[in-house]
Amino acid sequence: MIAIKDLDFKIPKEIKIGYDKRNHLSEYLKELKIDKVLVVIDKILEELGLLDNIWSEFDKNNIQYSIYDEIKGEPGIKDIDNALKELKVDRNFTGVIGIGGGSVMDTAKVLAAAGEIKGSIVNYIGTDTIQKKALPMIMIPSTAGTGSEATPNSIVKNEEVESKQGIVSSYLIPDLVVLDPALTLSLPARVTAETGMDAFTHAVECFICNKSNEMSDLYALKAVEYISKYIRRAVKNKEDKEARYYMLLASFMGGVAITNSGTGGVHALSYPLGGKYGISHGLSNSILLPAVMDFNSQAVPDKFIQIAEAMALDTDGLSEEQIVTKAVQEIQKLIEDLEIQLEDFKITEELIDDLAENAMQVERLLNNNPIEIKYEDAVNIYNTALK
């Protein structure tokens, strides 16, 4: 008998895809009736001159705008609290644009909701804590990785608990997403690899986790297909326009899958690595992914058979068990091919215990994993992944 599920599928209202689409922002602002906009940017994009056309268009069309470029790395609670106090977004602007990686977009989303935030954002960590519409938002990713442009999440670093935490609200889903692959052409190979595997992790986790559904699976599996096909090309040749296009599209699809399914064990275990030890999110996910997938494969082998198909693996003559094993092995091989590795990180028994204890606090994500990850399991996964 086929199971029937009620679904509440969420996705940004409009998506524009194509090279140099960012240069038409003036038109998009008029459509959204934004006449005074805060633009949260990655300063590197400004230095590379990739935003010059935007500013020229704004000036030509008499659009009032202010630039905020103070996001350095993954933002902490104090960083965003200070930005909220300084900018007074709800009083001074009628819309917000985020142009950059996940940290920039996550910050922009919270700033757009400034009118609903009283006091520190630490009080809003959790799900459905923001319950009113934020200012109109446009998100323009400059990396093919986080998928933040499609999600209701804003991930912040909580220094007090030494981990990353999420503010999750459907009111943080952007009104418009602009996918312009031209912004990703300047990314170096290492960043392309790590952010690309971040997107791959989103897709795989969302596909196998408890909240997965027929709609989210469509996006997740297509993202697995595109990343498997194009990530090596994008890393090898940063100016491969076809590869960059499909990597950015896959990243967005992974974000849609996050919104409608959610991640699990990989992200739960990666949060302490980023929050306490400063390891980038993409790198953390990459090094944990094979070990967590090996652990999870016993629970949902049928899902891994579909992953193998999406990765275009040759499975002729293999048993179902062998296909599952091959899928996990190929994920490991993909990371090795991209030369992603953790460097200069001293592993001790005390560190592993500390990581596992912190990871056990990320219940929102652990509860979505297809099989329970206990403390002892987390210790074993960390030992395997960080060796």
DRENDO-1510 file (C-alpha; in Angstrom, 1 decimal, always signed):
<recs>
REC; n; res; u; v; w
REC; 1; MET; +0.0; +0.0; +0.0 .
REC; 2; ILE; +1.4; +3.4; -0.9 .
REC; 3; ALA; +1.7; +5.8; +2.0 .
REC; 4; ILE; +0.0; +9.1; +1.7 .
REC; 5; LYS; +1.5; +12.2; +3.4 .
REC; 6; ASP; +0.3; +15.7; +3.9 .
REC; 7; LEU; +2.9; +18.1; +2.6 .
REC; 8; ASP; +3.6; +21.8; +3.1 .
REC; 9; PHE; +6.2; +22.6; +0.4 .
REC; 10; LYS; +8.0; +25.8; +0.7 .
REC; 11; ILE; +10.2; +27.6; -1.8 .
REC; 12; PRO; +11.2; +31.2; -2.6 .
REC; 13; LYS; +8.5; +33.0; -4.5 .
REC; 14; GLU; +10.6; +33.7; -7.6 .
REC; 15; ILE; +14.0; +32.5; -9.0 .
REC; 16; LYS; +15.9; +34.1; -11.8 .
REC; 17; ILE; +18.8; +32.0; -13.2 .
REC; 18; GLY; +21.4; +33.1; -15.7 .
REC; 19; TYR; +24.8; +34.7; -16.3 .
REC; 20; ASP; +24.8; +38.4; -15.3 .
REC; 21; LYS; +21.3; +38.4; -13.9 .
REC; 22; ARG; +22.6; +40.4; -10.9 .
REC; 23; ASN; +22.9; +43.4; -13.3 .
REC; 24; HIS; +19.1; +43.7; -13.4 .
REC; 25; LEU; +18.6; +44.3; -9.7 .
REC; 26; SER; +17.0; +47.7; -10.3 .
REC; 27; GLU; +14.2; +46.1; -12.1 .
REC; 28; TYR; +13.7; +43.5; -9.4 .
REC; 29; LEU; +13.6; +46.1; -6.7 .
REC; 30; LYS; +10.8; +48.0; -8.5 .
REC; 31; GLU; +8.8; +44.8; -8.8 .
REC; 32; LEU; +9.1; +44.3; -5.0 .
REC; 33; LYS; +8.4; +48.0; -4.3 .
REC; 34; ILE; +11.7; +48.4; -2.5 .
REC; 35; ASP; +12.9; +52.0; -2.8 .
REC; 36; LYS; +15.4; +52.1; +0.1 .
REC; 37; VAL; +17.6; +49.0; +0.3 .
REC; 38; LEU; +20.2; +47.6; +2.6 .
REC; 39; VAL; +22.8; +45.5; +0.7 .
REC; 40; VAL; +24.7; +43.0; +2.8 .
REC; 41; ILE; +27.8; +41.9; +0.8 .
REC; 42; ASP; +31.0; +39.9; +0.9 .
REC; 43; LYS; +33.7; +42.6; +0.8 .
REC; 44; ILE; +35.8; +40.4; -1.6 .
REC; 45; LEU; +33.1; +40.7; -4.3 .
REC; 46; GLU; +33.4; +44.5; -4.0 .
REC; 47; GLU; +37.2; +44.4; -4.2 .
REC; 48; LEU; +37.0; +42.2; -7.3 .
REC; 49; GLY; +34.7; +44.7; -9.0 .
REC; 50; LEU; +31.9; +42.2; -9.4 .
REC; 51; LEU; +29.3; +44.6; -7.9 .
REC; 52; ASP; +30.3; +47.7; -9.8 .
REC; 53; ASN; +27.5; +47.3; -12.4 .
REC; 54; ILE; +24.9; +47.0; -9.6 .
REC; 55; TRP; +26.0; +50.3; -8.0 .
REC; 56; SER; +25.9; +52.0; -11.4 .
REC; 57; GLU; +22.4; +50.8; -12.1 .
REC; 58; PHE; +21.2; +51.9; -8.6 .
REC; 59; ASP; +22.7; +55.4; -9.2 .
REC; 60; LYS; +21.2; +55.6; -12.6 .
REC; 61; ASN; +17.7; +54.6; -11.3 .
REC; 62; ASN; +17.9; +56.8; -8.2 .
REC; 63; ILE; +17.7; +53.9; -5.9 .
REC; 64; GLN; +18.7; +54.7; -2.3 .
REC; 65; TYR; +21.0; +52.0; -0.9 .
REC; 66; SER; +23.5; +51.4; +1.9 .
REC; 67; ILE; +26.2; +48.8; +1.9 .
REC; 68; TYR; +27.0; +46.6; +4.9 .
REC; 69; ASP; +30.2; +44.6; +4.5 .
REC; 70; GLU; +31.3; +43.8; +8.1 .
REC; 71; ILE; +30.6; +40.1; +8.0 .
REC; 72; LYS; +33.9; +38.3; +8.6 .
REC; 73; GLY; +33.8; +34.5; +8.5 .
REC; 74; GLU; +30.9; +32.8; +10.2 .
REC; 75; PRO; +29.0; +35.5; +12.3 .
REC; 76; GLY; +28.6; +35.2; +16.0 .
REC; 77; ILE; +25.6; +36.3; +18.0 .
REC; 78; LYS; +27.4; +39.5; +19.1 .
REC; 79; ASP; +28.2; +40.4; +15.5 .
REC; 80; ILE; +24.6; +40.2; +14.5 .
REC; 81; ASP; +23.3; +41.9; +17.6 .
REC; 82; ASN; +25.7; +44.8; +16.9 .
REC; 83; ALA; +24.5; +45.0; +13.3 .
REC; 84; LEU; +20.9; +45.1; +14.4 .
REC; 85; LYS; +21.6; +48.0; +16.8 .
REC; 86; GLU; +23.8; +49.9; +14.3 .
REC; 87; LEU; +21.6; +49.6; +11.2 .
REC; 88; LYS; +18.0; +49.8; +12.6 .
REC; 89; VAL; +16.9; +48.1; +9.5 .
REC; 90; ASP; +13.2; +48.2; +10.1 .
REC; 91; ARG; +13.2; +52.0; +10.4 .
REC; 92; ASN; +15.7; +52.9; +7.7 .
REC; 93; PHE; +15.0; +50.4; +4.8 .
REC; 94; THR; +12.2; +48.9; +2.9 .
REC; 95; GLY; +14.1; +45.8; +1.7 .
REC; 96; VAL; +17.3; +43.8; +2.1 .
REC; 97; ILE; +19.6; +42.2; -0.4 .
REC; 98; GLY; +22.3; +39.6; +0.5 .
REC; 99; ILE; +25.1; +39.0; -1.9 .
REC; 100; GLY; +27.7; +36.5; -0.8 .
REC; 101; GLY; +28.2; +33.1; +0.8 .
REC; 102; GLY; +26.0; +31.5; +3.4 .
REC; 103; SER; +27.2; +33.7; +6.3 .
REC; 104; VAL; +26.3; +36.9; +4.4 .
REC; 105; MET; +22.9; +35.6; +3.4 .
REC; 106; ASP; +22.1; +34.3; +6.8 .
REC; 107; THR; +23.0; +37.6; +8.3 .
REC; 108; ALA; +20.9; +39.5; +5.7 .
REC; 109; LYS; +17.9; +37.3; +6.5 .
REC; 110; VAL; +18.0; +38.1; +10.2 .
REC; 111; LEU; +18.5; +41.8; +9.5 .
REC; 112; ALA; +15.4; +41.8; +7.3 .
REC; 113; ALA; +13.5; +40.5; +10.3 .
REC; 114; ALA; +14.8; +43.2; +12.6 .
REC; 115; GLY; +11.4; +44.6; +13.2 .
REC; 116; GLU; +10.4; +41.3; +14.9 .
REC; 117; ILE; +13.5; +40.9; +17.0 .
REC; 118; LYS; +13.6; +42.3; +20.5 .
REC; 119; GLY; +16.8; +42.2; +22.4 .
REC; 120; SER; +19.5; +39.6; +21.4 .
REC; 121; ILE; +19.0; +37.1; +18.7 .
REC; 122; VAL; +20.1; +34.4; +21.1 .
REC; 123; ASN; +16.4; +34.5; +22.3 .
REC; 124; TYR; +15.3; +33.5; +18.8 .
REC; 125; ILE; +17.4; +30.4; +18.4 .
REC; 126; GLY; +15.1; +27.5; +17.6 .
REC; 127; THR; +12.2; +26.9; +15.2 .
REC; 128; ASP; +9.3; +29.3; +14.5 .
REC; 129; THR; +10.7; +31.9; +16.8 .
REC; 130; ILE; +10.1; +34.7; +14.2 .
REC; 131; GLN; +6.4; +34.7; +13.5 .
REC; 132; LYS; +5.8; +37.7; +11.3 .
REC; 133; LYS; +6.8; +38.6; +7.7 .
REC; 134; ALA; +10.3; +40.2; +7.4 .
REC; 135; LEU; +11.1; +43.0; +5.0 .
REC; 136; PRO; +11.2; +41.9; +1.3 .
REC; 137; MET; +14.4; +40.0; +0.6 .
REC; 138; ILE; +16.6; +39.2; -2.4 .
REC; 139; MET; +19.4; +36.7; -2.0 .
REC; 140; ILE; +22.2; +36.3; -4.5 .
REC; 141; PRO; +24.7; +33.5; -3.7 .
REC; 142; SER; +28.3; +33.9; -4.6 .
REC; 143; THR; +29.3; +30.3; -3.8 .
REC; 144; ALA; +27.7; +27.0; -4.8 .
REC; 145; GLY; +27.4; +25.5; -1.4 .
REC; 146; THR; +25.1; +26.6; +1.5 .
REC; 147; GLY; +21.8; +26.9; -0.4 .
REC; 148; SER; +20.9; +29.6; +2.2 .
REC; 149; GLU; +19.2; +31.5; -0.5 .
REC; 150; ALA; +16.4; +28.9; -0.5 .
REC; 151; THR; +16.1; +28.1; +3.2 .
REC; 152; PRO; +14.3; +29.4; +6.3 .
REC; 153; ASN; +17.5; +29.1; +8.3 .
REC; 154; SER; +19.9; +31.6; +9.6 .
REC; 155; ILE; +22.9; +29.8; +11.2 .
REC; 156; VAL; +24.9; +31.7; +13.9 .
REC; 157; LYS; +27.9; +30.9; +16.0 .
REC; 158; ASN; +27.0; +30.8; +19.7 .
REC; 159; GLU; +30.2; +31.5; +21.5 .
REC; 160; GLU; +28.7; +30.6; +24.9 .
REC; 161; VAL; +27.9; +27.0; +24.0 .
REC; 162; GLU; +30.8; +26.8; +21.5 .
REC; 163; SER; +28.6; +25.5; +18.7 .
REC; 164; LYS; +26.6; +26.8; +15.8 .
REC; 165; GLN; +22.9; +27.1; +16.1 .
REC; 166; GLY; +19.9; +27.9; +13.9 .
REC; 167; ILE; +17.2; +30.4; +13.8 .
REC; 168; VAL; +14.5; +28.8; +11.7 .
REC; 169; SER; +11.4; +30.5; +10.4 .
REC; 170; SER; +9.4; +30.3; +7.2 .
REC; 171; TYR; +9.4; +34.1; +7.3 .
REC; 172; LEU; +13.1; +34.0; +6.5 .
REC; 173; ILE; +12.6; +32.4; +3.1 .
REC; 174; PRO; +13.6; +35.0; +0.5 .
REC; 175; ASP; +11.1; +36.6; -1.9 .
REC; 176; LEU; +13.5; +36.5; -4.8 .
REC; 177; VAL; +16.6; +34.4; -5.5 .
REC; 178; VAL; +19.0; +35.5; -8.2 .
REC; 179; LEU; +21.3; +32.7; -9.4 .
REC; 180; ASP; +24.2; +34.3; -11.3 .
REC; 181; PRO; +27.0; +31.8; -12.0 .
REC; 182; ALA; +29.3; +34.7; -13.0 .
REC; 183; LEU; +29.8; +35.5; -9.3 .
REC; 184; THR; +31.3; +32.0; -8.8 .
REC; 185; LEU; +33.9; +32.1; -11.6 .
REC; 186; SER; +36.5; +33.7; -9.4 .
REC; 187; LEU; +36.3; +31.1; -6.6 .
REC; 188; PRO; +39.6; +29.2; -6.0 .
REC; 189; ALA; +39.7; +25.4; -6.4 .
REC; 190; ARG; +39.7; +24.7; -2.6 .
REC; 191; VAL; +36.6; +26.9; -1.9 .
REC; 192; THR; +34.8; +25.4; -4.9 .
REC; 193; ALA; +35.5; +21.9; -3.7 .
REC; 194; GLU; +34.5; +22.4; +0.0 .
REC; 195; THR; +31.4; +24.5; -0.8 .
REC; 196; GLY; +30.4; +22.1; -3.5 .
REC; 197; MET; +30.6; +19.2; -1.1 .
REC; 198; ASP; +28.6; +21.2; +1.4 .
REC; 199; ALA; +25.8; +21.3; -1.2 .
REC; 200; PHE; +26.3; +17.6; -1.9 .
REC; 201; THR; +26.0; +16.8; +1.8 .
REC; 202; HIS; +22.7; +18.8; +1.9 .
REC; 203; ALA; +21.3; +16.8; -0.9 .
REC; 204; VAL; +22.3; +13.4; +0.4 .
REC; 205; GLU; +21.2; +14.1; +4.0 .
REC; 206; CYS; +17.9; +15.6; +3.0 .
REC; 207; PHE; +17.2; +12.6; +0.8 .
REC; 208; ILE; +17.8; +9.9; +3.5 .
REC; 209; CYS; +16.5; +11.7; +6.6 .
REC; 210; ASN; +13.2; +11.1; +8.4 .
REC; 211; LYS; +11.4; +14.2; +7.0 .
REC; 212; SER; +12.2; +13.4; +3.4 .
REC; 213; ASN; +9.2; +13.3; +1.1 .
REC; 214; GLU; +8.4; +12.9; -2.6 .
REC; 215; MET; +8.8; +16.6; -3.3 .
REC; 216; SER; +12.1; +17.2; -1.5 .
REC; 217; ASP; +13.5; +14.0; -3.0 .
REC; 218; LEU; +13.1; +15.4; -6.5 .
REC; 219; TYR; +15.3; +18.3; -5.7 .
REC; 220; ALA; +17.8; +16.3; -3.6 .
REC; 221; LEU; +18.4; +13.6; -6.1 .
REC; 222; LYS; +18.8; +16.1; -9.0 .
REC; 223; ALA; +21.3; +18.0; -6.9 .
REC; 224; VAL; +23.2; +14.7; -6.3 .
REC; 225; GLU; +23.2; +14.1; -10.0 .
REC; 226; TYR; +24.5; +17.6; -11.0 .
REC; 227; ILE; +27.2; +17.8; -8.3 .
REC; 228; SER; +28.5; +14.3; -9.1 .
REC; 229; LYS; +28.7; +15.2; -12.8 .
REC; 230; TYR; +30.1; +18.8; -12.5 .
REC; 231; ILE; +32.1; +19.3; -9.3 .
REC; 232; ARG; +35.3; +17.8; -10.6 .
REC; 233; ARG; +35.1; +20.0; -13.7 .
REC; 234; ALA; +34.4; +23.2; -11.7 .
REC; 235; VAL; +37.4; +22.5; -9.4 .
REC; 236; LYS; +39.7; +21.7; -12.3 .
REC; 237; ASN; +38.7; +24.7; -14.4 .
REC; 238; LYS; +37.1; +27.6; -12.5 .
REC; 239; GLU; +36.0; +29.2; -15.8 .
REC; 240; ASP; +34.0; +26.2; -16.9 .
REC; 241; LYS; +30.7; +28.1; -17.4 .
REC; 242; GLU; +28.5; +25.0; -17.8 .
REC; 243; ALA; +29.9; +23.4; -14.6 .
REC; 244; ARG; +29.5; +26.6; -12.6 .
REC; 245; TYR; +25.9; +27.0; -13.8 .
REC; 246; TYR; +24.9; +23.5; -12.8 .
REC; 247; MET; +26.8; +23.6; -9.5 .
REC; 248; LEU; +25.0; +26.8; -8.5 .
REC; 249; LEU; +21.6; +25.3; -9.6 .
REC; 250; ALA; +22.4; +22.2; -7.6 .
REC; 251; SER; +23.3; +24.2; -4.5 .
REC; 252; PHE; +19.9; +26.0; -4.7 .
REC; 253; MET; +18.2; +22.6; -5.1 .
REC; 254; GLY; +19.9; +21.4; -2.0 .
REC; 255; GLY; +18.6; +24.5; -0.2 .
REC; 256; VAL; +15.1; +23.7; -1.3 .
REC; 257; ALA; +15.6; +20.1; +0.0 .
REC; 258; ILE; +16.8; +21.5; +3.4 .
REC; 259; THR; +13.7; +23.6; +3.7 .
REC; 260; ASN; +11.3; +20.7; +3.1 .
REC; 261; SER; +13.2; +17.8; +4.6 .
REC; 262; GLY; +16.2; +18.9; +6.7 .
REC; 263; THR; +19.6; +17.7; +7.4 .
REC; 264; GLY; +20.8; +15.2; +10.0 .
REC; 265; GLY; +23.8; +13.5; +11.6 .
REC; 266; VAL; +26.5; +15.1; +9.4 .
REC; 267; HIS; +25.4; +18.6; +10.3 .
REC; 268; ALA; +24.8; +17.8; +14.0 .
REC; 269; LEU; +28.4; +16.5; +14.3 .
REC; 270; SER; +29.8; +19.4; +12.2 .
REC; 271; TYR; +28.4; +22.2; +14.3 .
REC; 272; PRO; +30.9; +21.7; +17.2 .
REC; 273; LEU; +33.8; +21.6; +14.7 .
REC; 274; GLY; +32.8; +25.0; +13.3 .
REC; 275; GLY; +31.4; +26.6; +16.5 .
REC; 276; LYS; +34.3; +25.7; +18.8 .
REC; 277; TYR; +37.3; +25.0; +16.6 .
REC; 278; GLY; +36.6; +27.3; +13.6 .
REC; 279; ILE; +36.7; +24.7; +10.9 .
REC; 280; SER; +34.7; +25.8; +7.9 .
REC; 281; HIS; +31.3; +24.4; +7.4 .
REC; 282; GLY; +32.0; +22.9; +4.0 .
REC; 283; LEU; +35.2; +21.2; +5.2 .
REC; 284; SER; +33.5; +19.9; +8.4 .
REC; 285; ASN; +30.7; +18.4; +6.3 .
REC; 286; SER; +33.1; +16.9; +3.8 .
REC; 287; ILE; +35.3; +15.1; +6.3 .
REC; 288; LEU; +32.3; +13.7; +8.2 .
REC; 289; LEU; +30.1; +12.7; +5.3 .
REC; 290; PRO; +31.5; +9.3; +4.4 .
REC; 291; ALA; +31.6; +8.0; +8.0 .
REC; 292; VAL; +28.1; +9.2; +8.8 .
REC; 293; MET; +26.8; +7.8; +5.5 .
REC; 294; ASP; +28.4; +4.5; +6.2 .
REC; 295; PHE; +26.6; +4.5; +9.6 .
REC; 296; ASN; +23.3; +5.5; +8.1 .
REC; 297; SER; +23.3; +3.1; +5.1 .
REC; 298; GLN; +22.2; +0.2; +7.3 .
REC; 299; ALA; +18.9; +2.0; +8.0 .
REC; 300; VAL; +17.9; +3.1; +4.5 .
REC; 301; PRO; +19.7; +0.9; +2.0 .
REC; 302; ASP; +17.0; +1.5; -0.7 .
REC; 303; LYS; +17.9; +5.2; -0.5 .
REC; 304; PHE; +21.5; +4.5; -1.1 .
REC; 305; ILE; +20.7; +2.5; -4.2 .
REC; 306; GLN; +18.9; +5.5; -5.6 .
REC; 307; ILE; +21.9; +7.7; -4.7 .
REC; 308; ALA; +24.1; +5.3; -6.6 .
REC; 309; GLU; +21.8; +5.7; -9.6 .
REC; 310; ALA; +21.9; +9.5; -9.3 .
REC; 311; MET; +25.7; +9.4; -9.2 .
REC; 312; ALA; +25.7; +7.4; -12.4 .
REC; 313; LEU; +27.6; +4.5; -10.8 .
REC; 314; ASP; +28.1; +1.3; -12.7 .
REC; 315; THR; +26.2; -1.3; -10.7 .
REC; 316; ASP; +25.7; -4.0; -13.2 .
REC; 317; GLY; +25.9; -7.5; -11.6 .
REC; 318; LEU; +26.0; -6.1; -8.1 .
REC; 319; SER; +23.8; -7.2; -5.3 .
REC; 320; GLU; +21.8; -4.5; -3.4 .
REC; 321; GLU; +24.2; -4.7; -0.5 .
REC; 322; GLN; +27.2; -4.2; -2.8 .
REC; 323; ILE; +25.5; -1.2; -4.5 .
REC; 324; VAL; +25.0; +0.4; -1.1 .
REC; 325; THR; +28.6; -0.2; -0.2 .
REC; 326; LYS; +29.7; +1.2; -3.6 .
REC; 327; ALA; +27.7; +4.4; -3.1 .
REC; 328; VAL; +29.4; +5.1; +0.3 .
REC; 329; GLN; +32.8; +4.3; -1.2 .
REC; 330; GLU; +32.2; +6.6; -4.2 .
REC; 331; ILE; +31.3; +9.4; -1.8 .
REC; 332; GLN; +34.7; +8.9; -0.1 .
REC; 333; LYS; +36.4; +8.7; -3.5 .
REC; 334; LEU; +34.8; +12.0; -4.6 .
REC; 335; ILE; +36.2; +13.8; -1.5 .
REC; 336; GLU; +39.6; +12.2; -2.2 .
REC; 337; ASP; +39.5; +13.3; -5.8 .
REC; 338; LEU; +38.8; +16.8; -4.8 .
REC; 339; GLU; +41.8; +16.6; -2.3 .
REC; 340; ILE; +39.7; +17.8; +0.6 .
REC; 341; GLN; +41.4; +17.1; +3.9 .
REC; 342; LEU; +41.7; +18.4; +7.4 .
REC; 343; GLU; +45.2; +19.8; +8.1 .
REC; 344; ASP; +47.0; +20.8; +11.3 .
REC; 345; PHE; +44.2; +19.6; +13.6 .
REC; 346; LYS; +45.5; +17.6; +16.5 .
REC; 347; ILE; +43.3; +14.8; +17.5 .
REC; 348; THR; +43.1; +13.7; +21.2 .
REC; 349; GLU; +40.7; +11.4; +23.1 .
REC; 350; GLU; +39.6; +14.5; +25.1 .
REC; 351; LEU; +38.9; +16.4; +22.0 .
REC; 352; ILE; +36.8; +13.6; +20.5 .
REC; 353; ASP; +34.8; +13.3; +23.8 .
REC; 354; ASP; +34.2; +17.1; +23.8 .
REC; 355; LEU; +33.0; +17.0; +20.2 .
REC; 356; ALA; +30.6; +14.1; +20.9 .
REC; 357; GLU; +29.2; +15.8; +24.0 .
REC; 358; ASN; +28.5; +19.0; +22.0 .
REC; 359; ALA; +27.0; +17.1; +19.1 .
REC; 360; MET; +24.5; +15.4; +21.4 .
REC; 361; GLN; +23.0; +18.8; +22.1 .
REC; 362; VAL; +22.0; +19.3; +18.5 .
REC; 363; GLU; +18.8; +17.5; +18.9 .
REC; 364; ARG; +16.9; +19.2; +16.1 .
REC; 365; LEU; +19.1; +17.6; +13.6 .
REC; 366; LEU; +19.9; +14.3; +15.3 .
REC; 367; ASN; +16.2; +13.6; +15.6 .
REC; 368; ASN; +16.0; +13.8; +11.8 .
REC; 369; ASN; +18.7; +11.3; +11.2 .
REC; 370; PRO; +17.4; +7.9; +9.8 .
REC; 371; ILE; +19.0; +6.0; +12.7 .
REC; 372; GLU; +19.7; +7.1; +16.2 .
REC; 373; ILE; +23.2; +8.4; +16.8 .
REC; 374; LYS; +24.2; +7.8; +20.4 .
REC; 375; TYR; +27.2; +9.3; +22.2 .
REC; 376; GLU; +29.3; +6.2; +21.5 .
REC; 377; ASP; +28.3; +6.3; +17.8 .
REC; 378; ALA; +29.4; +9.9; +17.6 .
REC; 379; VAL; +32.8; +9.1; +19.2 .
REC; 380; ASN; +33.3; +6.3; +16.7 .
REC; 381; ILE; +32.3; +8.5; +13.7 .
REC; 382; TYR; +34.6; +11.3; +14.8 .
REC; 383; ASN; +37.5; +8.8; +15.3 .
REC; 384; THR; +36.9; +7.4; +11.8 .
REC; 385; ALA; +36.5; +10.8; +10.1 .
REC; 386; LEU; +39.3; +12.7; +11.8 .
REC; 387; LYS; +42.0; +10.1; +11.8 .
</recs>
